[in-house]
Amino acid sequence: MGGLFNYDNPIWRFVGRIWDLFILNLLWVLCSIPIVTFGASTTAMYYCTMKIARDRDSGGVLSMFFHSFKDNLLQSTIIWLIMAFVGGILFFDIRFFSFYSPIENTVLKMIIFTITCFLILLWLFIFTYIFPIQAKFINPIKQTFKLALFMSVKHLIRTIIILAGSVLILTAVYILILRMPGIMSMLIFVLGSGISLFQASQFNMIFDKYIDENNE
C-alpha cells in the first residue's frame, strides 16, 4: 500500500501531469482574455510544456508560466499584434477575392487567389513556430520571424506532423464530447495545454539541432 501512495508511483505521476495541464490551460485562457496578451500567454504556455515534455518542470507550472509571461510580455505582444494584423489582411483578401472581387478576368482572379492561399499557408507556418521559438530563444523580433519561417520550411515533415497531429487531437476530442458529453466535456479543460504539450515534444526535437541542451 505504501507504493500506491508514493508520489513517484506512475498513477500519481499521471494524475499530477493532468493537474499541471489543467492549471496551465486555465492560466493560458485567463491571461489571454485581454486578447492583446495572447502572444505572451501562448509563449508562456509553450515555455512550460517544453519543460514538461522533458520532465524539467521541478519549479512548478505556476512559477514557470509567470516567469516566462513577464520576461516575454513586450516582445510576444508585438509579435502577436503583427501576426494578427497580417492574418486579418489575408483573411479579408481571401474573402474579398472569393465573393466580392470586381475582377472579371477568371485567370487573373485565380492567380491572385492562389497567391493569397500560399501567403496564408506561410502565415500558418510562422504562427505555428513563432511563439515556441520566442519561448526558447532570445532574439530580436525580426530574427524570430526569420527563424520561424526558416525552421517551418526546413523541417517541413515535422511541421506537417505538428499541424496534422493538432487537428487529429481536436477532432478526436470533438467526437468524444459528442458521444459522451457528460464525461468527455472535461477534456476541454486540458485541450489547449494538451495540444501544446504534443507540439512541444516535436519542437524540442527540432530545437535540439540549434541549441546546446546543457545551456538551456
C-alpha positions in Angstrom: 0.0 0.0 0.0 3.0 2.3 0.7 3.9 2.2 -3.0 0.4 3.1 -4.1 0.6 6.4 -2.2 4.2 7.2 -3.2 4.3 10.3 -5.4 6.7 8.5 -7.8 4.0 5.9 -8.5 3.1 6.0 -12.2 -0.5 6.6 -11.4 0.1 9.6 -9.2 2.6 11.0 -11.7 0.0 10.7 -14.4 -2.6 12.4 -12.1 0.0 15.1 -11.4 0.6 15.7 -15.0 -3.2 16.1 -15.7 -3.4 18.6 -12.9 -0.4 20.5 -14.3 -2.1 20.6 -17.7 -5.4 21.8 -16.2 -3.6 24.6 -14.3 -1.6 25.6 -17.4 -4.7 25.6 -19.6 -6.5 27.8 -17.0 -3.6 30.2 -16.8 -3.4 30.4 -20.6 -7.1 31.1 -21.0 -7.2 33.7 -18.2 -4.1 35.5 -19.4 -5.4 35.6 -23.0 -8.7 37.2 -22.1 -7.4 40.8 -22.7 -6.6 39.5 -26.2 -3.6 41.8 -26.6 -1.8 39.5 -24.1 -2.5 36.3 -26.2 1.1 36.3 -27.5 2.7 36.4 -24.1 0.3 33.8 -22.6 0.9 31.5 -25.5 4.7 31.9 -25.3 4.5 31.1 -21.5 2.4 28.0 -22.2 5.0 26.7 -24.7 7.8 27.5 -22.3 6.1 25.3 -19.7 5.1 22.5 -22.0 8.6 22.2 -23.5 9.9 21.9 -19.9 7.2 19.3 -19.0 7.9 17.3 -22.2 11.5 16.9 -20.9 10.3 16.3 -17.3 12.1 19.5 -16.2 9.3 21.3 -14.5 10.5 21.0 -10.9 9.9 24.7 -10.3 6.1 24.3 -10.7 3.8 25.3 -13.6 2.6 28.5 -11.9 6.0 30.0 -11.3 7.3 28.9 -14.7 4.3 30.4 -16.5 4.5 33.8 -14.9 8.3 33.9 -15.2 8.0 33.4 -19.0 5.0 35.7 -19.2 6.8 38.6 -17.6 10.0 38.1 -19.5 8.3 37.9 -22.9 5.4 40.2 -22.4 6.6 43.1 -24.6 8.2 41.2 -27.4 5.5 38.5 -27.6 2.8 41.2 -27.6 4.5 43.0 -30.6 4.8 39.7 -32.4 1.1 38.8 -31.7 -0.1 42.2 -33.0 1.9 41.9 -36.2 0.6 38.3 -36.8 -3.0 39.4 -36.0 -2.7 42.3 -38.3 -1.3 40.3 -41.2 -3.7 37.5 -40.6 -6.6 39.9 -40.7 -5.5 41.3 -44.0 -5.0 37.8 -45.5 -8.5 36.7 -44.2 -10.1 39.8 -45.7 -8.3 39.2 -49.0 -9.4 35.6 -49.3 -13.0 36.6 -48.6 -12.9 39.5 -50.9 -11.4 37.7 -53.9 -13.7 34.7 -53.2 -17.0 36.6 -53.1 -16.7 40.3 -53.8 -13.9 40.8 -56.3 -14.8 43.1 -59.2 -12.1 41.5 -61.3 -13.7 39.8 -64.3 -10.7 38.0 -65.7 -11.0 34.5 -64.3 -7.3 33.6 -64.8 -6.1 36.7 -63.0 -8.6 36.2 -60.2 -7.4 32.6 -59.8 -3.7 33.7 -59.8 -4.4 36.3 -57.0 -6.5 33.7 -55.1 -3.6 31.1 -55.3 -1.0 33.7 -54.2 -3.2 34.6 -51.2 -3.7 31.0 -50.3 0.1 30.5 -50.4 0.7 33.5 -48.2 -1.9 32.2 -45.7 0.0 28.9 -45.6 3.2 30.7 -44.9 1.4 32.7 -42.2 0.2 29.5 -40.6 3.7 28.0 -40.7 5.1 31.1 -39.0 2.3 31.3 -36.5 2.9 27.6 -35.5 6.6 28.2 -34.8 7.0 31.8 -33.6 5.7 31.5 -30.0 7.7 28.3 -29.2 10.8 30.0 -30.7 10.1 33.1 -28.6 9.8 30.8 -25.6 13.1 29.0 -26.3 15.5 31.6 -27.9 16.5 35.1 -27.1 16.5 37.0 -30.4 15.3 40.4 -31.8 11.8 40.3 -33.3 13.0 40.3 -36.9 15.3 37.3 -36.3 12.4 35.5 -34.5 10.2 35.9 -37.6 13.1 34.7 -39.8 13.7 31.6 -37.7 10.0 30.7 -37.6 9.8 30.8 -41.4 13.2 29.0 -41.8 12.5 26.2 -39.4 9.0 25.6 -40.5 10.1 25.1 -44.1 13.3 23.3 -43.4 11.6 20.8 -41.1 8.5 20.5 -43.3 7.8 16.9 -42.4 7.8 17.8 -38.7 5.7 20.9 -39.4 3.1 18.7 -41.1 3.2 16.3 -38.2 2.6 19.2 -35.7 -0.3 20.6 -37.7 -1.9 17.3 -38.6 -1.5 15.9 -35.1 -3.1 19.0 -33.6 -6.1 18.7 -36.0 -6.4 15.0 -35.1 -6.4 15.8 -31.4 -9.1 18.5 -31.9 -11.2 16.1 -34.0 -10.9 13.2 -31.5 -11.9 15.4 -28.6 -14.8 16.8 -30.6 -16.1 13.2 -31.4 -15.6 12.0 -27.8 -17.6 15.0 -26.5 -20.4 14.4 -28.9 -20.6 10.7 -28.0 -20.0 11.1 -24.2 -20.8 14.7 -23.4 -21.1 14.3 -19.6 -17.6 12.7 -19.0 -15.6 13.8 -22.0 -16.5 17.5 -21.7 -13.8 17.7 -19.0 -11.2 17.3 -21.8 -11.9 20.9 -22.8 -10.1 21.9 -19.6 -6.8 20.5 -20.8 -7.3 20.8 -24.5 -5.1 23.9 -25.2 -2.3 22.7 -22.9 -2.6 19.1 -24.1 -2.2 20.2 -27.8 0.7 22.4 -26.7 2.4 19.5 -24.9 2.1 17.4 -28.1 3.6 20.2 -30.2 6.3 20.9 -27.6 7.6 17.3 -27.8 8.0 17.9 -31.6 9.6 21.4 -31.1 12.1 20.0 -28.6 13.4 17.6 -31.3 13.7 20.4 -33.8 15.3 22.9 -31.4 17.8 20.4 -30.2 19.5 20.9 -33.6 20.0 24.6 -32.9 20.9 24.8 -29.2 23.3 23.2 -26.7 21.0 21.3 -24.4 23.3 22.0 -21.5 22.9 25.7 -21.9 19.0 25.8 -21.8 
